[in-house]
């Protein structure tokens, strides 16, 4: 049978996890293609929030260029997000959550 102290700790950790999820959902990171013609915005849970495409890329004969730039922008956004997450991560808290 778990002690009340451990149950309290578990509740606290769950509350912190919910708060972190809210924070990550609110975090918006922009990634751009190398030439800046495409911008992909993702939130902290890696969901795409917005895509901005320069009008010059919106023609059938530029489809391959558009695809290339979308991939570049998405990759850039994910890299930025990973850096942001590592910066904010409290390694001690993470180890505690993992039971280390």
N, C-alpha and C positions, 0 to 999 in steps of 0.2 A: 504494500500500500504506500503510495507516494505521500510524502509529508506536504503540509500546506505551504511551506517555504518553496519547495520545488514546483508546486503548482503555480505559485505566484510568479516564480521565475519564468515558467513556461508561458504564462499569460503575458508577461512583460515582453518576452521575445516575440510573441505573435503580434503584439501591438506595434513593436518596433518594425517588424517585417511589413505590416500593413502601411505604416507611415512611409517606409522606404519605397513601397510600390507606388504610393501616391506621388511621392517626390520624383520617381523615375518617369512616371506617366506625364508629369508636368514639364520635365526637362525636354527641350527641343534643340536638336543639333542639326545644323545645315552642312551639307556636303556639296561641293561644286565639281563639275567636270574641269579638266585642266585648263580649258579656255574660258570657263565661267558661263558658258551658254546654257547649261542645265544645272539646276539646283534641286537637290532632294532633301527634304526636311523629315527627320525621324524623331520619335520620342525615345525616352530611356528604356522602353521595352521593345525597341527596334521596329515599331510599327510606323509605316510611312504616314506622315501627317500632311505633306504638301509636295507638289512637284511643280517647278517653274521651268518653262522651255522657251528659249529665244525663238521668236517667230520665224527667223531664217531657216530653222531646222524642220519646220512643219510642212515639208513637201515630200512627195513619194520618192523622189530621186535622192533624198537625204536621209532615208530611213536608217541605213546602216550607221551613218554618222550619229543619228539620234540615239540609237541603241548603245553605241559605244560610249557616248557621253552620259547616258543614264547609268550605265554600269560604273563609270568612273565616279559619278556623284554619289551613288549609293555606297560604294566602297569607301570614299572619303568620309561620308557621314558616319559609317560604322567605326572607322578608325578613330575619329574624334570622340565618339561615344565611349569606346573602350578606354581611351585616355582619361576621359572625364570620370568614368566609373572607378578606375584605378586610383585616381587622385582623391576621390571622396571616400574610398573604402577604408574602413577601420579594421586593420588586420587582426587586432586583438579581439574585436567583436566577432569577426568571421570565425576565428579559431574557436571561440566560446560556443558559437552556434553549431560548429561541427564537432564539438566535444573533444577538442584537442587540448 
